[in-house]
Amino acid sequence: MSWTLPDRGMLLALAEDGALTPRQLEQAAAVAPLAPARDEWLAGADRVLAVAGAILLATGLIFFFAWNWDALHRFAKLGIAIAALAACTGTALAAPPFGTVWRAALLAASLATGALLALIGQTYQSGADIWELFVAWAALMTPFVLLARSSASWLLWLVVANAGLLRYLSESWWARFIGALGDAESLLAIAAFNAAVLLAFELGGRALLATPRRHLNRIAGLGVLAPLALGACLSWWDTDFRAVGLAFAVVAVAFAYAYLAHRRDVPMLAQTAFATIAVATSALIRVLPHSADFFTINLVAVFVIASTGVAGMWLTRLYREGRNA
């Protein structure tokens, strides 16, 4: 028998809180070591180094093209990029399914796909906007991501998809990516997309990930809360953002219920709590006198310190309750 990493964390947390006596902790250690074994350290290092190697190889390919752009014929550039993509997919085919090499090779293939698309666009000057590059990249790497079923590949997909959406929504604005943050409809669209991703991982996380984790759920949740919280803050000054403020209130209540009563998730509750504090702080600034005098500044500061302190204590209590459950 061997303790899993969550089991070890729970046992040590119980001992730290006094729920387990030193004698009981020794008995647990006699069943199986509480410290990670050598093989576990090697397996963890293997995963980290494989992912880092895939990212560095893909980055090296991009910088190789950038440095030798004028020296290479366009067919040579395309040939090298296609060969790199083929090497990644070939490595994945030769590797055991769902192993470290399998996932790293598919992550590298996803990165190489983006490099190939960028190379085609730059070589032939197709006139396509950058949002089309990101959308095509997200679409073409989806098979690799579904096969890999790894958090790293899904995180790359989520970042690329959000970049494409941000760029598309910024078409008529002054900034390439952040222009979407100045329009209420765009903020709602970004939140809706990330909400769909969050729902997919909540309902089908076991099918989408070989080893289900909560990291992607929390990142997608941040993608829902951040644009809505921004719009809710702006809604105190601009009536065009009132719908975003209402949507934030609904989502905040839904998150609080879902991740407190239904499925305890302290990081998701932390995101919700601090986003709510940001919106409440904006409301306080709005109703206070506009003069930046000593009283106004310190009142806002006291509110922020007090509310974040209360939220921190509440979240700490929830975390300890979860560890002792």
N, C-alpha and C positions, 0 to 999 in steps of 0.2 A: 504493500500500500504506500502511496505517496500523497502528500497534501498538495492540492492545487494552489496557485498563487492567491486567488480570493480566499481560500480556506486559511492559508497562512496569515493573510492580512486580518481576517476576522479573529483568529486566535490571539494574535499579538495585540489587537485593539481591545479585546475583552480583558486580557491581562493588564494592559495599560490602564483601563478604567476600573480595575479592581474586581471585575466580575469573575475572573479566574485567579485562583491562588497560585503561588509559585509551584506548589506541589502538583496541581492540576496541569499547569503548563509543562512541567517536566514529564508528566505522564503522556501528554500529547506528543511531545518531542520523542518519547520512547517508541511511539507507534510508527512515526516517520519523521525524518529531520525537518525542522522548520525553516532552515536556510536552504535556498535553492541549490540543487545539485550541480555538479560540473556540466553534465549534459544539458541541463536547462539553461545555464549561462551560455553555452556554446550555441544552442538552438536560437536563443534570443539574439545573440551577436550575428548569427548567420542571417537572420531575417533583416536586421538593420543594415548590415553590410550589403546584402543583395539589393535592397531597395536603393540604398545610396549609390551603389555601382551602376544600377540601371539609369538613375537620374544623371549621374556624371557622364556616362557614355552618350546619352542623348544630348546633354549640354555640349559635350566635346564635338559632336557631329555638327551642331548649329554653329559653334565658333570656328570650326574648320571651314565651313562654307563662307562665313563672314570674312575670314582672313584670306582665303584663296579665291574670292569671288571673281576677280578679273583674270586670274590665271587659268581658270577651268572653263572648258566649253560647256554650254548649257546641257548637252546630252551627258557629259561626264558628271555634272552635278546631279542630274536626275538619276543616272545609273547608280551613283554612290548612295543616294537616298533610298532608292528602291532596294538596293542590295542590303542596306542596313535594316530596312523593314522586313525583308525576307529572312535575314539572319535571326532577327528577334522571334518571328513566327516559327521558324524552323527549330530554334532552341526550345520554344514552348511545346512544340509537337514531340520533341525528343525527351522532354522532361516528364517525370511522374506527375499526373494530374494533381492540382491543388498543393503541390510542394512549393518550397521556397523559390527554386529556380523557375518553375512554371509561372508563378505570380510575378516575379521580377522581370521575366522575359515579356510577359504580356503588358506590364507597365511600360517597359521600354518600347514595345510596339506601339502603344498608345501615344507616347511622346514622339516617336519617329513619324507617325501619321501626321501629326501637326507640323513637324519640320518639312515633310514632303509637300503638304498643302501650301505652306508659306513659300517654299521654293518655287512651286509652280506659279503661284500668283506673282512673285517677284520677277521670275524669268520672263513670263509671257505678258506681264502687265495687263491682266485680263480686265481690269477696271472694277473688279468686285470690291465691295466695301469690306472693311475688316470684320464686321459682324457676321458676314457670310462665311468668312474663314473659321471663326469660332464655332458657328452652328454646324458647318460641315465637319469640322474636327470632332465635335461632340458626337455627331451622328455616326461617323465612321469608326470612332473608337469604342462605340457602345458594344459591339460584339466582343471585343477584347476584354472589356470591363465585366461583361456578363460571364465570360468564361473564367476570368481571374477570380471573381468573387472576393476581392481583397479591399480593405479599407483605403489603401493608398490609391488604387486605381479609381475607386468611386470618388475619392476626394478630388483627384485630378479632373474627373468628368464634371463634378459639381462646380468646380472653379471655372472651367472652360465654358460650361453652359451658362453660368451667371454672367461671365464676361461678354458672351455673345448677346445675351438679353439686355445687359446694360448698354452695350454699344448700339444695339438696334433702337432702343428707346431714346437714345441720345442723338438721333439723326438730325433733329431740328434745333439742337441746343448748342451752346458755345463750347462745351467740353466734350471730349470723346466718350468718357465713361461716366463721369459724375453729373453730366447734364441731366440724366434721368432722375436724379435725386431732387430736382426742382419742379417736378410735375406730379400732381396727386395720382393721376391714372397710372403713371409709370411706377410709383411706389407700390400701389396696389397690385400691379402686374408682377413685380419682383417678389412681393410677399406671397402671392398666390402660387407662383412657380415653386418657391421653396416649401410652401405648405404641401403641395402635391408630392414633392420629394420626401418630405418628412412623413407624410401619411404612407407612402410606399414602403419606407423602411420600418415604420411601426407595425404595419400589417404583414409585410413580406420580408422582414430582415433575415430570417433563417434561409430563405431561398436566394437572397441577393448577396449574402456574405457567408463564406465557408465557416468562419468563426464569428458569430454575431457579437457585435460590440455596440456601445451606445454613442461612440464618438460622432459618427455621421448624423445621427438623429439630432445631436446637440448643435452641430454646425448648421444643419438645415433649419433648426429652430431659431438659431441666431439670424439666419437669412430671412426668416419671417418677422421676427421682432424688430430688428434694426431699422428696416425701412418704415415699418408702421410707427415705431416710436419717433423717428425723425418727423414723419408727417404729423403725428399727434402734437409734437412740440411746436411745429409751425402753425398748427390749427388755431392756437391761441391768438395769433396775429393775422392770419389769412383765412378767410372763410372758405376758400377753395379747398382747403385741406380738412374740412370738418368730417368728410366721409372717411378719410384715413384715420382721424382720431376716433371715430366710432368703431371702425374696424379694429383698431388697437385695443380698445376697451373689451370688445367681444373676444378677441384672441387671448388677451391677458387672463380673462376669467376662465376661458376654456383650458388654457395651459395650467392655471392654478388648480383647477378641478382634476384634470387628467393626470398631472404629475404629482399631485398630493394625495388625492383620494383613490385614484384608480391604479396608478403605477408610480411609486415614489422615485423621483429623479431629482436630486438636489441641484445639480448644475442647471437643469432646465428651469427649476424654480428660481435659482439665482439670477438667470438671465431675465426672467419675467419681473422679478422684484426690482432689480436695478433699472430696467427699462421704465417701469412704472414710476420710480423715484425721479428719473430724468424728466418724464412728462409732468409730474407734479411740481418739480422745481421750475419748469418753464411756466406753468400756470401761476405759481407764486410770484415770479418775476413780472408776469403780465399784470397782476392786480396791484402790485406795489407801486408807489410813486416812481416816476421815471428818472428822477434825480438820483445819481449814484452817490448818495450820502453815506455816512458812517452806519446809520441804523439799517438802511436797506441792504447794504453789502453784508453786514454781519448777521442780519436775520436770515438771509439766504444761506450763508455759510453754516449757521447753526442748524437750519432745517436739513441741509444735506448731510452734515455730520451725524445728527440725531437719527435721521431716517436710515442712513446706511448702517449705523451702529445697531439699531434695532433689527434691521434685516439680517445683518451678519450674525447676531446672537440667535435669531430664529433659525437661520440656515444651519448654524453649528449644532443646535439642538436636534434638528431633523437628521443631520448627518450621524450624530452619535446614536440616536434612536435606531437608525437603519443598521448601524454596525452591531448594535446589541440585540437586534431582532432575531 
